[in-house]
Amino acid sequence: MVPTEEAVVDLVPSQPAVLTVTPSSLDGIVEELAAYHASFARCFPYQAQRQWSAVYLRGLLVADVPRKNIEAVALRLLGAGAAADRQVRALQHFVSEGAWDDAAVLRTHWGLVAQSLGAEDGVLIVDGSDMPKQGTHSAGVARQWCGALGKRANCQAGVFVGYASRRGYTLLDRRLYLPELWFSPAYQARWQAAAIPPATAFATKPALAATMVEAIVASGQLRARWLTCDEGFGNDPVFLDRIDASGAGASRGLAALSHPGRGQGSLAGRLRGGAGGGGARPAARADRLAGDSPHGPCARGGTSLQVLPLQRPGRPAADRPGLGERDALADRTLLHREQG
């Protein structure tokens, strides 16, 4: 089904308001933080783990620690007295070797997100983020594309899934990307030193993203109508098929909103037969996110948006339309589950 103009929603007026923190905003924040931490108590089987998790949470929020490594956080919060070495080791053990259920922490977090931010038209956000590194010991570090620097550099690469609605936004899950060279014999010593689980298999960034989205959808905890990603994910047919199969687009079809940017050919052309494919141009065009936008032909950033039909579950490949024109290059891709 080709989305109609009625299926296109103007999200610009619905963005969360900019928040300004004032002294009065901090009233009761300590109690709120304690209540938030208590929500995760059942995820930690031992009392000591619950205590160290509170220290770690506070450490993440401390603003006057330039490098938030374990030692710096422990010394800042617990002091540098006679017990400092023992406390640093205890916090390090909790973070790196503590036997607590990471999946349970995530599920609890998703439940809290559903309560505070959940909305029927919520958005799942898939994106990568890269962390520049100087050394060679961090897990997954390699010379690769670093978005933070805009060039190839020594860095770690991560894949993240976030959630946004009219009520606010947050992160939901994360995965560290391990480049293929980390699976070579030459990297086995680094692999062991970084304590990477032996059963870890190579996965592309789109595959990591799909695994996270599948788990979020399967949990049934969060409502979401949209999924956003950039071309690195949106150009991967396997990723899109896994999103379909997860139920995120089941029996509803998927559409993509794209805008001109770098790359060659069109999103649909690249997905369904290569750049400049000869498929028919979609009948429905959305020259603006909302027909009544006062900003002219597009509601955002001076870019005309086009609604492109993508795969619908069970639809034969031969029937999937392509796009043979270059006015919809996919720099950023927005996948939308239709209502009907």
C-alpha positions in Angstrom: 0.0 0.0 0.0 1.3 3.5 -0.9 0.9 5.8 2.1 -1.6 8.6 1.5 -1.1 12.2 2.6 -3.4 11.5 5.5 -0.8 9.0 6.8 1.9 11.7 7.0 2.2 13.3 10.4 3.8 16.7 11.2 6.1 16.0 14.1 7.7 19.5 14.3 5.1 21.2 16.6 5.0 18.1 18.8 8.7 18.1 19.9 9.3 18.1 23.6 9.7 21.6 25.0 13.2 22.8 25.9 13.8 22.3 29.6 15.5 25.0 31.7 16.9 23.8 35.0 16.5 26.2 37.9 17.3 25.7 41.7 13.6 24.9 42.3 13.8 22.2 39.7 16.1 20.3 42.0 13.7 20.1 44.9 13.2 16.4 45.8 15.7 15.2 43.2 17.6 13.1 45.7 14.5 11.3 46.8 13.5 10.8 43.2 16.9 9.4 42.3 16.7 7.0 45.3 13.2 5.8 44.2 14.5 5.3 40.7 17.4 3.2 41.9 15.1 1.2 44.1 13.1 0.1 41.0 16.2 -2.0 40.0 16.7 -3.6 43.4 15.4 -7.0 42.2 18.0 -7.1 39.4 20.8 -7.4 41.9 20.7 -10.6 44.1 23.0 -9.3 46.8 22.8 -6.3 49.1 26.4 -5.3 48.3 25.6 -5.2 44.6 22.6 -2.9 45.3 24.9 -0.6 47.3 27.6 -0.5 44.6 25.1 0.1 41.9 23.9 3.2 43.7 27.5 4.5 43.9 28.0 3.8 40.2 24.7 5.6 39.3 25.7 8.6 41.4 29.1 8.6 39.7 27.6 8.8 36.2 25.8 12.0 37.3 28.8 13.7 38.9 29.8 16.6 36.7 33.2 17.5 38.2 35.1 14.3 37.2 36.8 15.0 33.9 37.5 11.3 33.1 34.8 9.0 34.6 36.8 5.9 35.1 36.2 3.6 38.1 39.0 5.0 40.2 38.1 8.6 39.6 34.4 8.0 40.5 35.2 6.0 43.6 37.7 8.6 44.9 35.3 11.5 44.2 32.4 9.9 46.0 34.0 7.8 48.7 37.1 9.8 49.4 40.8 9.0 49.3 41.3 7.6 52.8 42.9 4.4 54.0 40.1 2.3 52.5 40.4 3.9 49.0 42.2 1.0 47.3 39.7 -1.5 48.6 36.7 0.6 47.5 38.1 1.2 44.1 38.6 -2.6 43.6 35.1 -3.3 44.9 33.5 -0.9 42.5 35.6 -2.2 39.6 34.6 -5.8 40.5 30.9 -4.8 40.5 31.1 -3.2 37.1 33.4 -5.7 35.3 32.8 -9.1 37.0 29.6 -8.7 39.1 27.1 -11.5 38.4 24.0 -9.5 37.8 21.3 -9.8 35.1 21.9 -7.2 32.4 18.8 -8.2 30.6 16.7 -7.8 33.7 18.1 -4.3 34.1 17.1 -3.4 30.5 13.6 -4.8 30.9 13.1 -2.8 34.1 14.3 0.3 32.3 12.0 -0.3 29.4 9.1 -0.6 31.8 9.9 2.7 33.4 10.3 4.3 30.0 6.8 3.0 29.0 5.3 4.6 32.2 7.0 8.0 31.8 7.4 8.5 28.1 5.4 5.8 26.3 3.0 7.0 23.6 1.1 5.2 20.7 3.1 7.2 18.1 6.4 6.8 19.8 9.6 6.5 17.8 12.4 3.9 18.0 15.7 5.5 17.0 18.5 3.4 15.6 21.9 5.0 15.3 25.6 4.4 15.6 28.1 6.4 17.7 31.9 6.2 17.7 34.3 6.9 20.5 37.9 8.1 19.6 40.6 6.1 21.4 44.4 6.6 21.7 45.4 3.1 22.7 44.8 -0.5 21.4 43.6 -2.3 24.5 39.9 -1.3 24.6 37.5 -4.0 23.3 36.8 -3.5 19.6 39.1 -0.6 19.1 40.4 -0.4 15.5 41.2 2.1 12.8 37.8 2.5 11.2 35.3 5.2 10.3 34.8 7.5 13.3 31.7 9.7 13.0 32.7 11.9 15.9 35.8 12.9 14.0 34.4 12.7 10.5 37.2 10.5 9.2 38.9 7.1 9.7 40.6 7.0 13.0 41.4 4.7 16.0 38.1 4.3 17.8 35.4 2.1 19.3 32.1 1.9 17.4 28.7 1.3 19.1 25.1 0.8 17.9 22.3 2.3 20.0 18.5 2.2 20.1 16.7 5.1 21.6 13.0 6.1 22.2 11.3 9.4 21.7 7.8 10.7 22.1 6.0 14.0 22.8 6.8 13.4 26.4 10.6 13.1 26.1 13.4 10.8 25.0 16.0 8.3 26.3 18.2 5.4 25.3 16.9 1.8 25.4 19.8 -0.5 24.5 23.4 -0.6 23.2 25.9 -2.9 21.6 29.6 -2.7 21.0 30.6 -3.4 17.4 33.6 -5.8 17.0 35.3 -5.3 13.6 36.1 -8.5 11.7 39.8 -8.2 12.3 39.1 -8.7 16.0 38.0 -12.3 15.1 41.4 -13.1 13.5 44.1 -15.1 15.3 46.3 -12.0 15.7 43.7 -10.5 18.0 43.2 -13.4 20.3 45.4 -12.0 23.1 43.5 -8.7 23.0 40.2 -10.6 22.9 41.1 -12.5 26.1 42.5 -9.4 27.8 39.2 -7.5 27.1 37.2 -10.5 28.6 35.0 -10.8 25.5 32.8 -13.9 25.8 34.2 -16.7 23.8 30.9 -17.5 22.1 30.7 -14.0 20.6 30.1 -14.1 16.8 30.8 -11.4 14.3 27.7 -9.2 13.6 27.4 -6.2 11.3 26.1 -3.0 12.7 22.6 -3.5 11.1 22.5 -7.0 12.6 23.3 -5.6 16.0 20.5 -3.0 15.6 18.0 -5.6 14.4 18.7 -7.9 17.4 18.0 -5.0 19.8 14.8 -3.9 18.1 13.6 -7.5 18.0 14.1 -7.8 21.8 12.3 -4.5 22.4 9.4 -5.4 20.2 9.2 -9.0 21.7 9.0 -7.6 25.2 5.7 -5.9 24.4 6.5 -3.1 26.9 6.9 -0.1 24.7 4.5 1.4 22.2 6.0 2.7 19.0 4.7 3.5 15.5 7.9 4.7 13.9 11.5 3.6 13.5 14.2 5.9 12.4 17.7 5.1 11.1 20.4 6.5 8.8 21.3 5.1 5.4 23.9 2.8 6.9 21.0 0.8 8.3 18.2 1.8 5.9 20.1 0.5 2.9 20.4 -3.0 4.4 17.6 -5.2 3.1 18.3 -7.9 5.7 17.9 -5.3 8.5 14.6 -4.2 7.0 13.4 -7.7 6.6 14.2 -8.5 10.2 12.3 -5.4 11.3 9.3 -6.7 9.3 9.6 -10.1 10.8 9.9 -8.8 14.4 6.3 -7.6 14.2 7.2 -3.9 14.1 5.7 -3.7 10.6 3.6 -6.9 10.6 0.5 -6.6 8.4 0.9 -2.9 8.3 3.6 -2.3 5.6 6.6 0.0 5.9 7.2 3.4 4.3 10.4 5.5 4.2 10.8 9.2 4.4 14.1 10.3 3.0 15.7 13.5 2.1 18.5 14.5 -0.3 22.0 13.9 0.9 25.2 12.0 0.1 25.2 8.7 -1.8 24.2 7.6 -5.2 20.8 6.6 -6.6 17.7 6.3 -4.5 16.9 4.4 -1.4 14.3 2.2 -3.1 16.5 1.8 -6.2 19.4 0.7 -4.1 17.3 -1.6 -2.0 15.4 -3.2 -4.8 17.9 -3.5 -7.6 20.7 -1.0 -7.5 21.1 2.7 -8.0 19.0 4.2 -10.8 16.7 1.2 -10.9 13.9 1.3 -13.4 10.9 0.9 -11.1 7.9 3.2 -11.4 7.9 6.3 -9.3 5.5 6.1 -6.4 2.2 7.7 -6.9 2.0 9.5 -3.6 4.3 12.4 -2.8 4.5 14.3 0.4 6.1 17.7 -0.4 5.8 18.6 3.2 5.5 16.8 6.5 2.2 18.6 7.1 0.1 20.1 4.3 -0.6 23.3 6.3 3.0 24.0 7.3 3.7 27.8 7.2 7.3 27.2 6.2 6.6 26.3 2.6 7.1 23.0 0.7 8.8 21.3 3.6 8.3 21.5 7.3 12.0 21.0 8.3 15.4 22.1 7.1 14.4 23.3 3.6 14.2 19.7 2.4 11.4 18.2 0.4 10.4 14.8 1.8 9.0 11.9 -0.3 7.1 8.9 0.9 8.5 5.8 -0.6 6.7 2.4 -0.5 9.0 -0.4 0.8 8.4 -4.1 1.4 5.2 -5.3 2.8 5.4 -8.6 4.6 4.7 -11.5 2.2 5.0 -9.4 -0.9 6.9 -11.0 -3.8 10.2 -9.3 -4.6 9.1 -8.7 -8.2 6.2 -6.6 -7.0 8.2 -4.3 -4.8 8.4 -0.8 -6.5 11.7 1.0 -7.1 12.5 4.6 -7.7 14.5 5.6 -10.7 15.0 9.3 -9.9 17.6 11.0 -7.7 15.4 13.5 -5.8 15.0 11.2 -2.9 18.6 10.2 -2.0 18.6 8.4 1.4 20.9 10.2 3.7 18.5 9.8 6.6 15.7 7.2 6.5 12.5 7.2 8.5 10.6 3.9 8.6 6.9 4.4 9.3 4.3 1.7 10.2 1.1 2.6 8.6 -2.1 2.6 10.7 -4.1 0.7 8.1 
